[in-house]
Amino acid sequence: MMIKICKSNESYNELSKALKDNNMEFKHKKCLSKCGLCHKQPFLKKHGEFVSADSVEKLIKKLNQDK
């Protein structure tokens, strides 16, 4: 699973920890060019598509459903 997370996202630290805790491989990017989304809620880029949720927990659940 190719996941990229934005270091500028307000949920960056929480999301990074949650991905590690769920044994999901990811890359850190300085910017994913989705500023409007980035400042509103947790999000990431998976296989070229942006995925977001109201919380990090909900975002991880979305990813686990796609496995």
PDB file of N, CA, C, O and CB in Angstrom:
ATOM      1  N   MET A   1       0.864  -1.180   0.000  1.00  0.00           N
ATOM      2  CA  MET A   1       0.000   0.000   0.000  1.00  0.00           C
ATOM      3  C   MET A   1       0.906   1.237   0.000  1.00  0.00           C
ATOM      4  O   MET A   1       1.687   1.435   0.931  1.00  0.00           O
ATOM      5  CB  MET A   1      -0.981   0.001   1.246  1.00  0.00           C
ATOM      6  N   MET A   2       0.804   2.050  -1.021  1.00  0.00           N
ATOM      7  CA  MET A   2       1.607   3.265  -1.093  1.00  0.00           C
ATOM      8  C   MET A   2       0.831   4.426  -0.493  1.00  0.00           C
ATOM      9  O   MET A   2      -0.136   4.909  -1.082  1.00  0.00           O
ATOM     10  CB  MET A   2       2.008   3.575  -2.551  1.00  0.00           C
ATOM     11  N   ILE A   3       1.259   4.868   0.678  1.00  0.00           N
ATOM     12  CA  ILE A   3       0.603   5.965   1.388  1.00  0.00           C
ATOM     13  C   ILE A   3       1.601   7.101   1.557  1.00  0.00           C
ATOM     14  O   ILE A   3       2.764   6.879   1.891  1.00  0.00           O
ATOM     15  CB  ILE A   3       0.053   5.496   2.773  1.00  0.00           C
ATOM     16  N   LYS A   4       1.129   8.320   1.322  1.00  0.00           N
ATOM     17  CA  LYS A   4       1.939   9.514   1.556  1.00  0.00           C
ATOM     18  C   LYS A   4       1.159  10.418   2.497  1.00  0.00           C
ATOM     19  O   LYS A   4      -0.046  10.608   2.331  1.00  0.00           O
ATOM     20  CB  LYS A   4       2.289  10.255   0.212  1.00  0.00           C
ATOM     21  N   ILE A   5       1.850  10.974   3.487  1.00  0.00           N
ATOM     22  CA  ILE A   5       1.192  11.911   4.400  1.00  0.00           C
ATOM     23  C   ILE A   5       1.916  13.246   4.378  1.00  0.00           C
ATOM     24  O   ILE A   5       3.128  13.310   4.172  1.00  0.00           O
ATOM     25  CB  ILE A   5       1.150  11.345   5.838  1.00  0.00           C
ATOM     26  N   CYS A   6       1.161  14.301   4.592  1.00  0.00           N
ATOM     27  CA  CYS A   6       1.659  15.664   4.510  1.00  0.00           C
ATOM     28  C   CYS A   6       2.152  16.139   5.882  1.00  0.00           C
ATOM     29  O   CYS A   6       1.422  16.088   6.871  1.00  0.00           O
ATOM     30  CB  CYS A   6       0.563  16.603   3.976  1.00  0.00           C
ATOM     31  N   LYS A   7       3.396  16.596   5.917  1.00  0.00           N
ATOM     32  CA  LYS A   7       3.959  17.084   7.183  1.00  0.00           C
ATOM     33  C   LYS A   7       3.286  18.360   7.669  1.00  0.00           C
ATOM     34  O   LYS A   7       3.418  18.721   8.838  1.00  0.00           O
ATOM     35  CB  LYS A   7       5.445  17.327   7.028  1.00  0.00           C
ATOM     36  N   SER A   8       2.566  19.045   6.786  1.00  0.00           N
ATOM     37  CA  SER A   8       1.893  20.295   7.161  1.00  0.00           C
ATOM     38  C   SER A   8       0.521  20.066   7.788  1.00  0.00           C
ATOM     39  O   SER A   8      -0.070  20.989   8.349  1.00  0.00           O
ATOM     40  CB  SER A   8       1.746  21.182   5.947  1.00  0.00           C
ATOM     41  N   ASN A   9       0.015  18.843   7.693  1.00  0.00           N
ATOM     42  CA  ASN A   9      -1.315  18.540   8.228  1.00  0.00           C
ATOM     43  C   ASN A   9      -1.311  18.639   9.746  1.00  0.00           C
ATOM     44  O   ASN A   9      -0.380  18.174  10.405  1.00  0.00           O
ATOM     45  CB  ASN A   9      -1.773  17.136   7.787  1.00  0.00           C
ATOM     46  N   GLU A  10      -2.363  19.252  10.301  1.00  0.00           N
ATOM     47  CA  GLU A  10      -2.448  19.426  11.757  1.00  0.00           C
ATOM     48  C   GLU A  10      -2.454  18.088  12.497  1.00  0.00           C
ATOM     49  O   GLU A  10      -2.067  18.025  13.664  1.00  0.00           O
ATOM     50  CB  GLU A  10      -3.704  20.215  12.116  1.00  0.00           C
ATOM     51  N   SER A  11      -2.885  17.030  11.832  1.00  0.00           N
ATOM     52  CA  SER A  11      -2.947  15.703  12.447  1.00  0.00           C
ATOM     53  C   SER A  11      -1.717  14.857  12.129  1.00  0.00           C
ATOM     54  O   SER A  11      -1.714  13.650  12.371  1.00  0.00           O
ATOM     55  CB  SER A  11      -4.197  14.978  11.986  1.00  0.00           C
ATOM     56  N   TYR A  12      -0.677  15.484  11.590  1.00  0.00           N
ATOM     57  CA  TYR A  12       0.499  14.744  11.125  1.00  0.00           C
ATOM     58  C   TYR A  12       1.073  13.795  12.183  1.00  0.00           C
ATOM     59  O   TYR A  12       1.269  12.613  11.898  1.00  0.00           O
ATOM     60  CB  TYR A  12       1.571  15.718  10.691  1.00  0.00           C
ATOM     61  N   ASN A  13       1.341  14.278  13.377  1.00  0.00           N
ATOM     62  CA  ASN A  13       1.953  13.440  14.415  1.00  0.00           C
ATOM     63  C   ASN A  13       1.054  12.278  14.815  1.00  0.00           C
ATOM     64  O   ASN A  13       1.510  11.141  14.939  1.00  0.00           O
ATOM     65  CB  ASN A  13       2.279  14.278  15.640  1.00  0.00           C
ATOM     66  N   GLU A  14      -0.220  12.573  15.015  1.00  0.00           N
ATOM     67  CA  GLU A  14      -1.178  11.531  15.403  1.00  0.00           C
ATOM     68  C   GLU A  14      -1.340  10.508  14.277  1.00  0.00           C
ATOM     69  O   GLU A  14      -1.380   9.303  14.527  1.00  0.00           O
ATOM     70  CB  GLU A  14      -2.551  12.157  15.760  1.00  0.00           C
ATOM     71  N   LEU A  15      -1.432  10.991  13.044  1.00  0.00           N
ATOM     72  CA  LEU A  15      -1.606  10.102  11.900  1.00  0.00           C
ATOM     73  C   LEU A  15      -0.370   9.241  11.683  1.00  0.00           C
ATOM     74  O   LEU A  15      -0.485   8.043  11.423  1.00  0.00           O
ATOM     75  CB  LEU A  15      -1.911  10.909  10.641  1.00  0.00           C
ATOM     76  N   SER A  16       0.801   9.838  11.787  1.00  0.00           N
ATOM     77  CA  SER A  16       2.048   9.102  11.638  1.00  0.00           C
ATOM     78  C   SER A  16       2.137   7.969  12.661  1.00  0.00           C
ATOM     79  O   SER A  16       2.499   6.845  12.314  1.00  0.00           O
ATOM     80  CB  SER A  16       3.245  10.046  11.785  1.00  0.00           C
ATOM     81  N   LYS A  17       1.812   8.262  13.907  1.00  0.00           N
ATOM     82  CA  LYS A  17       1.837   7.244  14.967  1.00  0.00           C
ATOM     83  C   LYS A  17       0.814   6.148  14.707  1.00  0.00           C
ATOM     84  O   LYS A  17       1.111   4.967  14.886  1.00  0.00           O
ATOM     85  CB  LYS A  17       1.573   7.887  16.333  1.00  0.00           C
ATOM     86  N   ALA A  18      -0.397   6.531  14.282  1.00  0.00           N
ATOM     87  CA  ALA A  18      -1.457   5.552  14.023  1.00  0.00           C
ATOM     88  C   ALA A  18      -1.076   4.619  12.869  1.00  0.00           C
ATOM     89  O   ALA A  18      -1.342   3.419  12.930  1.00  0.00           O
ATOM     90  CB  ALA A  18      -2.782   6.270  13.707  1.00  0.00           C
ATOM     91  N   LEU A  19      -0.462   5.159  11.830  1.00  0.00           N
ATOM     92  CA  LEU A  19      -0.030   4.324  10.711  1.00  0.00           C
ATOM     93  C   LEU A  19       1.054   3.344  11.161  1.00  0.00           C
ATOM     94  O   LEU A  19       1.025   2.172  10.785  1.00  0.00           O
ATOM     95  CB  LEU A  19       0.488   5.199   9.554  1.00  0.00           C
ATOM     96  N   LYS A  20       2.009   3.819  11.963  1.00  0.00           N
ATOM     97  CA  LYS A  20       3.058   2.941  12.495  1.00  0.00           C
ATOM     98  C   LYS A  20       2.447   1.856  13.374  1.00  0.00           C
ATOM     99  O   LYS A  20       2.807   0.684  13.262  1.00  0.00           O
ATOM    100  CB  LYS A  20       4.099   3.756  13.298  1.00  0.00           C
ATOM    101  N   ASP A  21       1.521   2.247  14.249  1.00  0.00           N
ATOM    102  CA  ASP A  21       0.886   1.291  15.170  1.00  0.00           C
ATOM    103  C   ASP A  21       0.094   0.226  14.425  1.00  0.00           C
ATOM    104  O   ASP A  21      -0.097  -0.878  14.935  1.00  0.00           O
ATOM    105  CB  ASP A  21      -0.034   2.024  16.143  1.00  0.00           C
ATOM    106  N   ASN A  22      -0.371   0.555  13.206  1.00  0.00           N
ATOM    107  CA  ASN A  22      -1.147  -0.394  12.404  1.00  0.00           C
ATOM    108  C   ASN A  22      -0.287  -1.066  11.323  1.00  0.00           C
ATOM    109  O   ASN A  22      -0.805  -1.670  10.383  1.00  0.00           O
ATOM    110  CB  ASN A  22      -2.336   0.320  11.754  1.00  0.00           C
ATOM    111  N   ASN A  23       1.031  -0.945  11.478  1.00  0.00           N
ATOM    112  CA  ASN A  23       1.988  -1.570  10.561  1.00  0.00           C
ATOM    113  C   ASN A  23       1.734  -1.230   9.097  1.00  0.00           C
ATOM    114  O   ASN A  23       1.833  -2.093   8.225  1.00  0.00           O
ATOM    115  CB  ASN A  23       1.954  -3.061  10.735  1.00  0.00           C
ATOM    116  N   MET A  24       1.409   0.027   8.834  1.00  0.00           N
ATOM    117  CA  MET A  24       1.188   0.483   7.469  1.00  0.00           C
ATOM    118  C   MET A  24       2.403   1.300   7.018  1.00  0.00           C
ATOM    119  O   MET A  24       2.842   2.223   7.705  1.00  0.00           O
ATOM    120  CB  MET A  24      -0.124   1.325   7.365  1.00  0.00           C
ATOM    121  N   GLU A  25       2.925   0.942   5.866  1.00  0.00           N
ATOM    122  CA  GLU A  25       4.077   1.667   5.334  1.00  0.00           C
ATOM    123  C   GLU A  25       3.612   2.983   4.730  1.00  0.00           C
ATOM    124  O   GLU A  25       2.572   3.045   4.074  1.00  0.00           O
ATOM    125  CB  GLU A  25       4.829   0.818   4.278  1.00  0.00           C
ATOM    126  N   PHE A  26       4.390   4.032   4.958  1.00  0.00           N
ATOM    127  CA  PHE A  26       4.033   5.343   4.420  1.00  0.00           C
ATOM    128  C   PHE A  26       5.275   6.199   4.252  1.00  0.00           C
ATOM    129  O   PHE A  26       6.328   5.919   4.825  1.00  0.00           O
ATOM    130  CB  PHE A  26       3.018   6.049   5.332  1.00  0.00           C
ATOM    131  N   LYS A  27       5.132   7.233   3.464  1.00  0.00           N
ATOM    132  CA  LYS A  27       6.209   8.186   3.252  1.00  0.00           C
ATOM    133  C   LYS A  27       5.758   9.557   3.731  1.00  0.00           C
ATOM    134  O   LYS A  27       4.584   9.911   3.628  1.00  0.00           O
ATOM    135  CB  LYS A  27       6.629   8.231   1.762  1.00  0.00           C
ATOM    136  N   HIS A  28       6.705  10.318   4.253  1.00  0.00           N
ATOM    137  CA  HIS A  28       6.450  11.684   4.699  1.00  0.00           C
ATOM    138  C   HIS A  28       6.723  12.618   3.528  1.00  0.00           C
ATOM    139  O   HIS A  28       7.761  12.504   2.876  1.00  0.00           O
ATOM    140  CB  HIS A  28       7.333  12.058   5.941  1.00  0.00           C
ATOM    141  N   LYS A  29       5.814  13.529   3.257  1.00  0.00           N
ATOM    142  CA  LYS A  29       6.017  14.533   2.222  1.00  0.00           C
ATOM    143  C   LYS A  29       5.861  15.908   2.853  1.00  0.00           C
ATOM    144  O   LYS A  29       5.019  16.106   3.729  1.00  0.00           O
ATOM    145  CB  LYS A  29       5.019  14.340   1.039  1.00  0.00           C
ATOM    146  N   LYS A  30       6.675  16.855   2.404  1.00  0.00           N
ATOM    147  CA  LYS A  30       6.582  18.203   2.954  1.00  0.00           C
ATOM    148  C   LYS A  30       5.228  18.830   2.626  1.00  0.00           C
ATOM    149  O   LYS A  30       4.641  19.524   3.456  1.00  0.00           O
ATOM    150  CB  LYS A  30       7.720  19.082   2.415  1.00  0.00           C
ATOM    151  N   CYS A  31       4.735  18.580   1.405  1.00  0.00           N
ATOM    152  CA  CYS A  31       3.449  19.145   0.992  1.00  0.00           C
ATOM    153  C   CYS A  31       2.826  18.260  -0.076  1.00  0.00           C
ATOM    154  O   CYS A  31       3.515  17.790  -0.982  1.00  0.00           O
ATOM    155  CB  CYS A  31       3.621  20.594   0.468  1.00  0.00           C
ATOM    156  N   LEU A  32       1.524  18.036   0.032  1.00  0.00           N
ATOM    157  CA  LEU A  32       0.784  17.262  -0.969  1.00  0.00           C
ATOM    158  C   LEU A  32      -0.126  18.161  -1.803  1.00  0.00           C
ATOM    159  O   LEU A  32      -0.965  17.668  -2.557  1.00  0.00           O
ATOM    160  CB  LEU A  32      -0.045  16.164  -0.289  1.00  0.00           C
ATOM    161  N   SER A  33       0.036  19.470  -1.672  1.00  0.00           N
ATOM    162  CA  SER A  33      -0.697  20.464  -2.481  1.00  0.00           C
ATOM    163  C   SER A  33      -2.221  20.354  -2.358  1.00  0.00           C
ATOM    164  O   SER A  33      -2.939  20.501  -3.347  1.00  0.00           O
ATOM    165  CB  SER A  33      -0.309  20.317  -3.937  1.00  0.00           C
ATOM    166  N   LYS A  34      -2.699  20.100  -1.165  1.00  0.00           N
ATOM    167  CA  LYS A  34      -4.142  20.068  -0.881  1.00  0.00           C
ATOM    168  C   LYS A  34      -4.405  20.918   0.353  1.00  0.00           C
ATOM    169  O   LYS A  34      -4.998  20.451   1.326  1.00  0.00           O
ATOM    170  CB  LYS A  34      -4.654  18.596  -0.667  1.00  0.00           C
ATOM    171  N   CYS A  35      -3.961  22.166   0.305  1.00  0.00           N
ATOM    172  CA  CYS A  35      -3.970  23.042   1.491  1.00  0.00           C
ATOM    173  C   CYS A  35      -5.344  23.182   2.145  1.00  0.00           C
ATOM    174  O   CYS A  35      -5.445  23.147   3.371  1.00  0.00           O
ATOM    175  CB  CYS A  35      -3.468  24.409   1.112  1.00  0.00           C
ATOM    176  N   GLY A  36      -6.390  23.339   1.357  1.00  0.00           N
ATOM    177  CA  GLY A  36      -7.730  23.485   1.925  1.00  0.00           C
ATOM    178  C   GLY A  36      -8.112  22.276   2.754  1.00  0.00           C
ATOM    179  O   GLY A  36      -8.612  22.414   3.870  1.00  0.00           O
ATOM    180  N   LEU A  37      -7.882  21.106   2.218  1.00  0.00           N
ATOM    181  CA  LEU A  37      -8.181  19.854   2.917  1.00  0.00           C
ATOM    182  C   LEU A  37      -7.217  19.656   4.087  1.00  0.00           C
ATOM    183  O   LEU A  37      -7.614  19.219   5.168  1.00  0.00           O
ATOM    184  CB  LEU A  37      -8.099  18.653   1.943  1.00  0.00           C
ATOM    185  N   CYS A  38      -5.985  19.974   3.861  1.00  0.00           N
ATOM    186  CA  CYS A  38      -4.925  19.759   4.848  1.00  0.00           C
ATOM    187  C   CYS A  38      -5.185  20.508   6.157  1.00  0.00           C
ATOM    188  O   CYS A  38      -4.878  20.003   7.237  1.00  0.00           O
ATOM    189  CB  CYS A  38      -3.587  20.191   4.272  1.00  0.00           C
ATOM    190  N   HIS A  39      -5.742  21.695   6.058  1.00  0.00           N
ATOM    191  CA  HIS A  39      -5.971  22.500   7.265  1.00  0.00           C
ATOM    192  C   HIS A  39      -7.305  22.207   7.931  1.00  0.00           C
ATOM    193  O   HIS A  39      -7.601  22.761   8.990  1.00  0.00           O
ATOM    194  CB  HIS A  39      -5.897  23.965   6.925  1.00  0.00           C
ATOM    195  N   LYS A  40      -8.122  21.338   7.323  1.00  0.00           N
ATOM    196  CA  LYS A  40      -9.441  21.022   7.875  1.00  0.00           C
ATOM    197  C   LYS A  40      -9.494  19.701   8.625  1.00  0.00           C
ATOM    198  O   LYS A  40     -10.108  19.614   9.688  1.00  0.00           O
ATOM    199  CB  LYS A  40     -10.449  20.999   6.777  1.00  0.00           C
ATOM    200  N   GLN A  41      -8.852  18.666   8.077  1.00  0.00           N
ATOM    201  CA  GLN A  41      -9.029  17.338   8.658  1.00  0.00           C
ATOM    202  C   GLN A  41      -7.873  16.416   8.272  1.00  0.00           C
ATOM    203  O   GLN A  41      -7.101  16.730   7.367  1.00  0.00           O
ATOM    204  CB  GLN A  41     -10.365  16.732   8.207  1.00  0.00           C
ATOM    205  N   PRO A  42      -7.757  15.282   8.957  1.00  0.00           N
ATOM    206  CA  PRO A  42      -6.719  14.311   8.603  1.00  0.00           C
ATOM    207  C   PRO A  42      -6.944  13.792   7.181  1.00  0.00           C
ATOM    208  O   PRO A  42      -8.074  13.509   6.782  1.00  0.00           O
ATOM    209  CB  PRO A  42      -6.706  13.135   9.613  1.00  0.00           C
ATOM    210  N   PHE A  43      -5.850  13.671   6.427  1.00  0.00           N
ATOM    211  CA  PHE A  43      -5.954  13.110   5.086  1.00  0.00           C
ATOM    212  C   PHE A  43      -4.615  12.510   4.685  1.00  0.00           C
ATOM    213  O   PHE A  43      -3.592  12.751   5.324  1.00  0.00           O
ATOM    214  CB  PHE A  43      -6.399  14.187   4.066  1.00  0.00           C
ATOM    215  N   LEU A  44      -4.641  11.732   3.625  1.00  0.00           N
ATOM    216  CA  LEU A  44      -3.435  11.150   3.075  1.00  0.00           C
ATOM    217  C   LEU A  44      -3.669  10.860   1.604  1.00  0.00           C
ATOM    218  O   LEU A  44      -4.781  10.999   1.094  1.00  0.00           O
ATOM    219  CB  LEU A  44      -3.028   9.868   3.841  1.00  0.00           C
ATOM    220  N   LYS A  45      -2.622  10.462   0.946  1.00  0.00           N
ATOM    221  CA  LYS A  45      -2.713  10.102  -0.468  1.00  0.00           C
ATOM    222  C   LYS A  45      -2.357   8.626  -0.576  1.00  0.00           C
ATOM    223  O   LYS A  45      -1.276   8.209  -0.161  1.00  0.00           O
ATOM    224  CB  LYS A  45      -1.763  10.994  -1.366  1.00  0.00           C
ATOM    225  N   LYS A  46      -3.266   7.842  -1.131  1.00  0.00           N
ATOM    226  CA  LYS A  46      -3.062   6.401  -1.257  1.00  0.00           C
ATOM    227  C   LYS A  46      -3.242   6.014  -2.713  1.00  0.00           C
ATOM    228  O   LYS A  46      -4.315   6.208  -3.284  1.00  0.00           O
ATOM    229  CB  LYS A  46      -4.042   5.605  -0.343  1.00  0.00           C
ATOM    230  N   HIS A  47      -2.206   5.474  -3.308  1.00  0.00           N
ATOM    231  CA  HIS A  47      -2.240   5.085  -4.723  1.00  0.00           C
ATOM    232  C   HIS A  47      -2.738   6.222  -5.602  1.00  0.00           C
ATOM    233  O   HIS A  47      -3.516   5.993  -6.528  1.00  0.00           O
ATOM    234  CB  HIS A  47      -3.126   3.857  -4.917  1.00  0.00           C
ATOM    235  N   GLY A  48      -2.300   7.443  -5.321  1.00  0.00           N
ATOM    236  CA  GLY A  48      -2.640   8.592  -6.145  1.00  0.00           C
ATOM    237  C   GLY A  48      -3.977   9.242  -5.847  1.00  0.00           C
ATOM    238  O   GLY A  48      -4.314  10.257  -6.457  1.00  0.00           O
ATOM    239  N   GLU A  49      -4.755   8.679  -4.918  1.00  0.00           N
ATOM    240  CA  GLU A  49      -6.063   9.241  -4.565  1.00  0.00           C
ATOM    241  C   GLU A  49      -6.024   9.781  -3.142  1.00  0.00           C
ATOM    242  O   GLU A  49      -5.414   9.187  -2.253  1.00  0.00           O
ATOM    243  CB  GLU A  49      -7.182   8.175  -4.710  1.00  0.00           C
ATOM    244  N   PHE A  50      -6.686  10.920  -2.943  1.00  0.00           N
ATOM    245  CA  PHE A  50      -6.744  11.515  -1.617  1.00  0.00           C
ATOM    246  C   PHE A  50      -7.867  10.879  -0.811  1.00  0.00           C
ATOM    247  O   PHE A  50      -8.983  10.712  -1.303  1.00  0.00           O
ATOM    248  CB  PHE A  50      -6.942  13.037  -1.711  1.00  0.00           C
ATOM    249  N   VAL A  51      -7.560  10.526   0.431  1.00  0.00           N
ATOM    250  CA  VAL A  51      -8.525   9.922   1.349  1.00  0.00           C
ATOM    251  C   VAL A  51      -8.529  10.783   2.609  1.00  0.00           C
ATOM    252  O   VAL A  51      -7.472  11.114   3.146  1.00  0.00           O
ATOM    253  CB  VAL A  51      -8.166   8.407   1.675  1.00  0.00           C
ATOM    254  N   SER A  52      -9.730  11.145   3.078  1.00  0.00           N
ATOM    255  CA  SER A  52      -9.821  11.968   4.283  1.00  0.00           C
ATOM    256  C   SER A  52     -10.943  11.451   5.172  1.00  0.00           C
ATOM    257  O   SER A  52     -11.785  10.658   4.751  1.00  0.00           O
ATOM    258  CB  SER A  52     -10.056  13.455   3.920  1.00  0.00           C
ATOM    259  N   ALA A  53     -10.928  11.925   6.419  1.00  0.00           N
ATOM    260  CA  ALA A  53     -11.965  11.551   7.387  1.00  0.00           C
ATOM    261  C   ALA A  53     -12.008  12.628   8.469  1.00  0.00           C
ATOM    262  O   ALA A  53     -11.131  13.489   8.547  1.00  0.00           O
ATOM    263  CB  ALA A  53     -11.687  10.127   8.012  1.00  0.00           C
ATOM    264  N   ASP A  54     -13.044  12.561   9.297  1.00  0.00           N
ATOM    265  CA  ASP A  54     -13.214  13.542  10.367  1.00  0.00           C
ATOM    266  C   ASP A  54     -12.188  13.392  11.479  1.00  0.00           C
ATOM    267  O   ASP A  54     -11.932  14.339  12.223  1.00  0.00           O
ATOM    268  CB  ASP A  54     -14.596  13.431  10.945  1.00  0.00           C
ATOM    269  N   SER A  55     -11.596  12.198  11.598  1.00  0.00           N
ATOM    270  CA  SER A  55     -10.601  11.963  12.645  1.00  0.00           C
ATOM    271  C   SER A  55      -9.566  10.964  12.128  1.00  0.00           C
ATOM    272  O   SER A  55      -9.790  10.272  11.134  1.00  0.00           O
ATOM    273  CB  SER A  55     -11.277  11.438  13.956  1.00  0.00           C
ATOM    274  N   VAL A  56      -8.434  10.904  12.820  1.00  0.00           N
ATOM    275  CA  VAL A  56      -7.401   9.935  12.449  1.00  0.00           C
ATOM    276  C   VAL A  56      -7.938   8.527  12.603  1.00  0.00           C
ATOM    277  O   VAL A  56      -7.684   7.667  11.759  1.00  0.00           O
ATOM    278  CB  VAL A  56      -6.133  10.123  13.307  1.00  0.00           C
ATOM    279  N   GLU A  57      -8.678   8.284  13.674  1.00  0.00           N
ATOM    280  CA  GLU A  57      -9.247   6.957  13.920  1.00  0.00           C
ATOM    281  C   GLU A  57     -10.137   6.517  12.748  1.00  0.00           C
ATOM    282  O   GLU A  57     -10.046   5.381  12.284  1.00  0.00           O
ATOM    283  CB  GLU A  57     -10.059   6.959  15.236  1.00  0.00           C
ATOM    284  N   LYS A  58     -10.990   7.423  12.282  1.00  0.00           N
ATOM    285  CA  LYS A  58     -11.874   7.095  11.157  1.00  0.00           C
ATOM    286  C   LYS A  58     -11.087   6.890   9.864  1.00  0.00           C
ATOM    287  O   LYS A  58     -11.464   6.067   9.031  1.00  0.00           O
ATOM    288  CB  LYS A  58     -12.916   8.201  10.962  1.00  0.00           C
ATOM    289  N   LEU A  59     -10.015   7.625   9.699  1.00  0.00           N
ATOM    290  CA  LEU A  59      -9.179   7.478   8.512  1.00  0.00           C
ATOM    291  C   LEU A  59      -8.495   6.110   8.504  1.00  0.00           C
ATOM    292  O   LEU A  59      -8.429   5.455   7.463  1.00  0.00           O
ATOM    293  CB  LEU A  59      -8.128   8.604   8.452  1.00  0.00           C
ATOM    294  N   ILE A  60      -7.993   5.682   9.650  1.00  0.00           N
ATOM    295  CA  ILE A  60      -7.363   4.359   9.761  1.00  0.00           C
ATOM    296  C   ILE A  60      -8.393   3.263   9.484  1.00  0.00           C
ATOM    297  O   ILE A  60      -8.079   2.274   8.822  1.00  0.00           O
ATOM    298  CB  ILE A  60      -6.732   4.166  11.171  1.00  0.00           C
ATOM    299  N   LYS A  61      -9.614   3.432   9.982  1.00  0.00           N
ATOM    300  CA  LYS A  61     -10.680   2.445   9.717  1.00  0.00           C
ATOM    301  C   LYS A  61     -10.952   2.335   8.224  1.00  0.00           C
ATOM    302  O   LYS A  61     -11.135   1.233   7.707  1.00  0.00           O
ATOM    303  CB  LYS A  61     -11.981   2.830  10.461  1.00  0.00           C
ATOM    304  N   LYS A  62     -10.980   3.480   7.520  1.00  0.00           N
ATOM    305  CA  LYS A  62     -11.175   3.470   6.070  1.00  0.00           C
ATOM    306  C   LYS A  62     -10.084   2.665   5.383  1.00  0.00           C
ATOM    307  O   LYS A  62     -10.357   1.874   4.480  1.00  0.00           O
ATOM    308  CB  LYS A  62     -11.200   4.900   5.519  1.00  0.00           C
ATOM    309  N   LEU A  63      -8.848   2.872   5.817  1.00  0.00           N
ATOM    310  CA  LEU A  63      -7.724   2.156   5.211  1.00  0.00           C
ATOM    311  C   LEU A  63      -7.812   0.667   5.488  1.00  0.00           C
ATOM    312  O   LEU A  63      -7.527  -0.146   4.609  1.00  0.00           O
ATOM    313  CB  LEU A  63      -6.395   2.704   5.728  1.00  0.00           C
ATOM    314  N   ASN A  64      -8.205   0.300   6.703  1.00  0.00           N
ATOM    315  CA  ASN A  64      -8.317  -1.114   7.056  1.00  0.00           C
ATOM    316  C   ASN A  64      -9.429  -1.800   6.273  1.00  0.00           C
ATOM    317  O   ASN A  64      -9.334  -2.992   5.979  1.00  0.00           O
ATOM    318  CB  ASN A  64      -8.565  -1.266   8.551  1.00  0.00           C
ATOM    319  N   GLN A  65     -10.478  -1.065   5.935  1.00  0.00           N
ATOM    320  CA  GLN A  65     -11.570  -1.654   5.138  1.00  0.00           C
ATOM    321  C   GLN A  65     -11.117  -1.940   3.712  1.00  0.00           C
ATOM    322  O   GLN A  65     -11.651  -2.832   3.052  1.00  0.00           O
ATOM    323  CB  GLN A  65     -12.791  -0.716   5.120  1.00  0.00           C
ATOM    324  N   ASP A  66     -10.138  -1.186   3.241  1.00  0.00           N
ATOM    325  CA  ASP A  66      -9.653  -1.348   1.865  1.00  0.00           C
ATOM    326  C   ASP A  66      -8.628  -2.468   1.714  1.00  0.00           C
ATOM    327  O   ASP A  66      -8.229  -2.794   0.596  1.00  0.00           O
ATOM    328  CB  ASP A  66      -9.048  -0.056   1.383  1.00  0.00           C
ATOM    329  N   LYS A  67      -8.205  -3.052   2.815  1.00  0.00           N
ATOM    330  CA  LYS A  67      -7.161  -4.098   2.743  1.00  0.00           C
ATOM    331  C   LYS A  67      -7.691  -5.314   2.027  1.00  0.00           C
ATOM    332  O   LYS A  67      -6.970  -6.299   1.864  1.00  0.00           O
ATOM    333  CB  LYS A  67      -6.666  -4.493   4.152  1.00  0.00           C
TER     334      LYS A  67
END
